[in-house]
Amino acid sequence: MTLGETIAFYRKKKGLTQEQFAEKAGTANCYISRIENGHDIPSVPKLQDIATALEAPAWVLLHGPMSDAAQKILVAVNDCNPSEQAELCANFIAMKENMRTFRGKI
């Protein structure tokens, strides 16, 4: 999925028209259209404005859509301090390994 397609995906998921979204992002509707259709690439500052308007981190737009589960995990982790984040990550990795090791054995 291209950056423009990802932006369009999240805009539509929020129920915003291009006009509404452009206003929230502080830009012109025709510019949003050009980005979503792959005819333009936003600058880093404009990408941050777009991400803020979508209430998503800019790296999510660059990476592509995440599953609902991944979004819930991200929200939970972002609500923690650095120590809690490290512990959650370690536990999550251990749980994943255990799940894969014991899948079908119970």
Secondary structure, 3 states (H helix, E strand, C coil): CCHHHHHHHHHHHCCCCHHHHHHHHCCCHHHHHHHHCCCCCCCHHHHHHHHHHHCCCHHHHHHCCCCHHHHHHHHHHHCCCHHHHHHHHHHHHHHHHHHHHHCCCC
